[in-house]
Amino acid sequence: MIDPYRLGSIERNARLLKEDWLAEISKGLNRVIGIVKDELRLQLPGILNVLLDPFIEMGAMTYLRGLRKTAEAQADVVIQCAKNALINQDFEASVEKYGRQYVEHDEMYVHCKKHHPAFPRIKASILHEFELRVKDAATLLGASPPDQSVPFTSAAEIYRTAYPSVDEARALQEQEMACVQERLELVKSAGDLIDIPFGMAPILFRIIERGTSYTQQEYVANLDRYFDV
């Protein structure tokens, strides 16, 4: 049975991390929506661009709401799984328990053809990413302040205590991004793994590539901020 102080510390860390992660999700999705608008507008000649711009805006915002819902749901699953792993002291059982929820909230999983020969690799990659994210979250949730009478007040304090250096924290996030890149390359090479309207594949891949590049840059910038690099 976990002691009350330890449980309280885990819960406080979870709240601080969730607040920070949700702020980053909001920031990242606003950037992604700008990318979506840019790419769609590039496909339309002058007058059509003007006439259809309200529909582009409406479609982009609808897309944003869907992305926000799934990203926030995945963050919740990661935190719940990490908490469960720490409280029950069983990482593998927790990952197995929550893995399906994480996968089913993944946008690529949702839109993939489930009977495609390459689909099992997509699912395996998402599960591996989940395991890495839970490992990271468990490390962060399990961190205790140097002075137990003074609790953490920010995600940055948690990161600096949980990881000895920015390089160690960055190594795990680089592995997570490698999973995302792996799935992108697999979808591009498979061709028909995802249902994409005719002629939209190049646009979709550019959006994903630009979004992935932005996310990688933000990971680096956030950790630099946490560690005052």
Rosetta blueprint (number, residue, H / E / L):
1 M L
2 I L
3 D L
4 P H
5 Y H
6 R H
7 L H
8 G H
9 S H
10 I H
11 E H
12 R H
13 N H
14 A H
15 R H
16 L H
17 L H
18 K H
19 E H
20 D H
21 W H
22 L H
23 A H
24 E H
25 I H
26 S H
27 K H
28 G H
29 L H
30 N H
31 R H
32 V H
33 I H
34 G H
35 I H
36 V H
37 K H
38 D H
39 E H
40 L H
41 R H
42 L H
43 Q L
44 L L
45 P L
46 G H
47 I H
48 L H
49 N H
50 V H
51 L H
52 L H
53 D H
54 P H
55 F H
56 I H
57 E H
58 M H
59 G H
60 A H
61 M H
62 T H
63 Y H
64 L H
65 R H
66 G H
67 L H
68 R H
69 K H
70 T H
71 A H
72 E H
73 A H
74 Q H
75 A H
76 D H
77 V H
78 V H
79 I H
80 Q H
81 C H
82 A H
83 K H
84 N H
85 A H
86 L H
87 I H
88 N H
89 Q L
90 D L
91 F H
92 E H
93 A H
94 S H
95 V H
96 E H
97 K H
98 Y H
99 G H
100 R H
101 Q H
102 Y H
103 V H
104 E H
105 H L
106 D L
107 E H
108 M H
109 Y H
110 V H
111 H H
112 C E
113 K L
114 K L
115 H L
116 H L
117 P L
118 A L
119 F H
120 P H
121 R H
122 I H
123 K H
124 A H
125 S H
126 I H
127 L H
128 H H
129 E H
130 F H
131 E H
132 L H
133 R H
134 V H
135 K H
136 D H
137 A H
138 A H
139 T H
140 L H
141 L H
142 G L
143 A L
144 S L
145 P L
146 P L
147 D L
148 Q L
149 S L
150 V L
151 P L
152 F L
153 T L
154 S L
155 A H
156 A H
157 E H
158 I H
159 Y H
160 R H
161 T H
162 A H
163 Y L
164 P L
165 S L
166 V H
167 D H
168 E H
169 A H
170 R H
171 A H
172 L H
173 Q H
174 E H
175 Q H
176 E H
177 M H
178 A H
179 C H
180 V H
181 Q H
182 E H
183 R H
184 L H
185 E H
186 L H
187 V H
188 K H
189 S H
190 A H
191 G L
192 D L
193 L L
194 I E
195 D L
196 I L
197 P L
198 F L
199 G L
200 M L
201 A H
202 P H
203 I H
204 L H
205 F H
206 R H
207 I H
208 I H
209 E H
210 R H
211 G H
212 T H
213 S H
214 Y H
215 T H
216 Q H
217 Q H
218 E H
219 Y H
220 V H
221 A H
222 N H
223 L H
224 D H
225 R H
226 Y H
227 F L
228 D L
229 V L
